[in-house]
Amino acid sequence: LGAGGDGEVRVGFHRETGDKVAMKKMYEHEYLYDAIINESEILEEVAHDNVVNLLGLTCNNQGTFMVMELMDGSLSDVILSRKLGEHDIRAVMRQILEGLAWIHAHRIVHQDVKTSNVLVKRDGEKNKLVVKLADFAAARRLRTRPWSNKVGTLTFNAPELLKGATSFGTAIDVWGAGCIFAEMLLGSNPFDVTDEEDWDSLDYFVADFAKKLDIDGCGMGYQDRRRERARKRILEKMARWKAEDARSGIKDPDAVELLKRMLAIDPARRISAQDALKMPYFQEKAE
């Protein structure tokens, strides 16, 4: 089904019920043990309709697995496969924000909110999309000591992360959700720089050659430089971007206002997930 930095996800069957489940096989690295325990404990703590359901943690001769409910796919798949209607976008955003408001109330920061970490499933009986936050591998409990700012995915990173802050909170999740909102409304993430990368650079070919020869560490310098170039490009885009500029592509003025509040550069002025749910975009068009 997919793979990340800490494991790969496969389809399995629940022995007791016979139901299909998602099984996340954790990579066998000693340093990942604490991460496995952390993710499973957090998922148990924040059980909610809009958070993927953890069914259990199991070990066998094939490895260590986190067993979770099986969804149809990710939100990124849905965005790529078809254009979401206004009704769907509103329903998806409401559920993302409800999930975030819940985990934030439990003093948990997801740290990697992006389209591929939002899972969806079509409810046949009600004919609506069910949305759940997933992949809590990077999730952390709020605390006062400094955190690493090298978390999540660059194009969904909040400005404070890109500027090197080591003290941040739940506002970084709201920024990621705002990027998702913009992508659904406009068709692309306004801060995506994927297509701008210089694939012809000598660095790239050196790193690729080292990877093919399985030479550990030889490509790391290239990756660091590539990340730094991307970071600077994203910050430049953030400095130029204004929610008002998106009005031509967004019909609903309430959607523009919500997007503006979610993508506020200053985290102190960025709206919380709980307050976002009270915005006119949701209240005046309740389902």
RAVEN-V620750 format. One record per backbone hydrogen bond with DSSP energy under -1.0 kcal/mol. CO is the residue of the C=O (numbers start at 0). NH is the residue of the N-H. Records with the same first field share a line. If there is no record, write none. Layout:
BEGIN
CO: NH / NH
END
This chain:
BEGIN
1: 8
5: 26
6: 3
7: 24
8: 1
9: 22
11: 20
13: 17
18: 13
20: 11
21: 67
22: 9
23: 65
24: 7
26: 28
28: 31
29: 32
31: 35
32: 36
33: 37
34: 38
35: 39
36: 40
37: 41
38: 42
39: 43
40: 44
41: 45
47: 50
49: 132
52: 68
55: 66
57: 64
59: 62
62: 59
63: 25
64: 57
65: 23
66: 54 / 55
67: 21
72: 119
73: 77
74: 78
75: 79
76: 80
77: 81
84: 88
85: 89
86: 90
87: 91
88: 92
89: 93
90: 94
91: 95
92: 96
93: 97
94: 98
95: 99
96: 100
97: 101
98: 102
99: 103
100: 104
102: 107
103: 106
106: 141
108: 139
113: 116
114: 74 / 117
116: 133
117: 74
118: 131
119: 71 / 72
120: 129
122: 126 / 127
127: 122
129: 120
131: 118
132: 51
139: 108
148: 150
152: 155
153: 156
157: 161
158: 162
159: 164
160: 163
165: 146
168: 171
169: 172 / 173
170: 174
171: 175
172: 176
173: 177
174: 178
175: 179
176: 180
177: 181
178: 182
179: 183
180: 184
181: 185
182: 186
188: 191
192: 195
193: 196
196: 198
197: 200
200: 204
201: 205
202: 206
203: 207
204: 208
205: 209
206: 210
207: 211
208: 212
209: 214
210: 213
214: 217
216: 219
218: 222
219: 223
220: 224
221: 225
222: 226
223: 227
224: 228
225: 229
226: 230
227: 231
228: 232
229: 233
230: 234
231: 235
232: 236
233: 237
234: 238
235: 239
236: 240
241: 244
242: 245
243: 246
245: 248
251: 255
252: 256
253: 257
254: 258
255: 259
256: 260
257: 261
258: 262
260: 270
265: 268
271: 275
272: 276
274: 277
275: 278
278: 281 / 282
279: 283
END
